[in-house]
Amino acid sequence: ANPVGLDVVCPSTEWQGRWAEPDGRAIVDSSIARLRGEGVQRIYLAGLSAGAIGATRIAPGADIEGLVLISGASSQADPARVPTLVLQGARDTMTPPQTARSYARRAGRTARYVEYDDAGHWLILSHHDDVTRELRRWLAEQEGLLPVHDE
């Protein structure tokens, strides 16, 4: 996100990453409130694996402008009504792609779904350049900063 001119804030919960539970929600809500208090006008919530599953559950009630999900989504969450980027490995056995596909379909035109045919769960490592390029492009689109020159 930084090459697009955005800052990244990474709040933390305990090692199990139970973001959708009350403590996780409180951390996200207080982080967003602090950022808004500092004058931040546009906030994107992002999650990886269990963090993505939690983010799908938190996002509908969160004060955010967009959502990024990498290797995960909740089958029970209602899609947020914000632009959403879903990045998923087709061979992911930890968070099956069917769930992420379904989430993106239910989100409709607000979602962009990108599936990497030869990637498993850790696509952010195995396909780092592709994921980085897609994430930068999507964020730049949301911010009206196109075109983006890949590094």
C-alpha positions, 0 to 999 in steps of 0.5 A: 500500500505504501507505494500507492501513498497509503499508510498501513496500521496493523492492530493486533489481538492475541495469537489466535487472531479472533478478530470477529469476537468482541475483543477483536471488534473492539480493537478494530473499532478503536483503531478506526476511531483513532484514525478518524480522530487524526483526520484520516478520511479513507480506511480500508480493512484488510485481513489474511487467512483468519484475519480475512474471515474476521474482517468479513464479519466485522466489515458490514458494521465498520466505518470503512471505505473498502475491504481486502481479503487474502486467503479467506472469507466467512461463509456466514458473513453478509458482504459489506457494501463497500468495494472489496478485493478478494484474492484466493488460491485455487488450491487452498485447503485451509480456507477453501476457494469456494467460500471466497468465491461465494462471498465475492458473488454475494457482494456483487459488483462491489467485489473483484475476485482474483483466483490464482490457479496454482496457489495454495493458502500462502499465495501472498508468499508464493505469488508475492509479486502478483498479489502485490501488483493486484493489491496496488492496482486495486487500491490505486483505483479506489483512490483515483490514482491510476495508472500505477506503474509496477515496481 
